[in-house]
C-alpha cells in the first residue's frame, strides 16, 4: 500500500504546482518523505527510491531536486 502512496503522490504533483515547487526545494529524500506525509502520503525513503527509478528524466526533473545525489543529476557534472 505504501508504494502506491508514492505513485499517487507523483500523480498529484503533476497537477499541483505549489506542491511540486515545495518538493523540488527539499534538500534530501527524508525531507521529501516528511512533506509527503504531511499531505497524507505514507511511504519510506526506500519506496521513494523505487518509484523514482521508474520515472522518466522529464518527470524526475519536475519533482525531485537534482542535487540529492549523483545518480539523480539530470545533467551530470
N, C-alpha and C positions, 0 to 999 in steps of 0.2 A: 504493500500500500504506500509506503513512504517514497519508494522510487517513482510511483505515479504522481506523487505530490510535486516532485522536481519537474516532471514533464508538464504538469498543469501550470506550474509557475512560469516556465518558459513560454507557454502559450499566452498566459496573461500578460507577460512583459511585452510581447509584441503589440499589444493593444493599449498599454498604459505607459505613456512617455515619462511621466513623473517617476514611476517605479523603475523604469528602465534606467533613467539617469541616476537614481539613488543607488541601484545595484552596481552600475558601472563605476561609481565613485568609491566603492568599497576597496579596502586595502588588502584583503585576504579572503580566502574561502570561508573562514569561520564567521567573519562579519557578514558575508553574503547570506549564509545559513541563518544567522540571527535575524536579519531583516526579513527573510522569507518566513521565519517562524512567527514574527510579529504580524504577518499577513495571513497566518493560518496554514502555511505550508510547512509540514514537518518532514524533514529528511536530514540525513547525515552528510558530512563532507565527502565521505566515500561515495554515497549515492549521487551527490552533486557531480563529482568527478566522472562517474559513469555516464551521466546524462550529457555532460559537456563533451565527452568523447564522441557522442552521436551527432553533435551539431555541425552544420556547415560553417565555413570560415566566416561567412556573412552574418549568420545568426549569432555565432560566438562573439564577433566584434560588436554586435548590437547589445549584448547582455553582460559580458564579462570584461572586467578591467584587464587589459593585456599585460599589465605589469605583475600579475600574480606569479608567473614563473616562466622559465624558458620555453616549456612545451606549449604555452598558450600565446606566445608572442605572434601576433598576426604578421608583423614584419620583423623577422629575426635580425638580431644585431650582427 
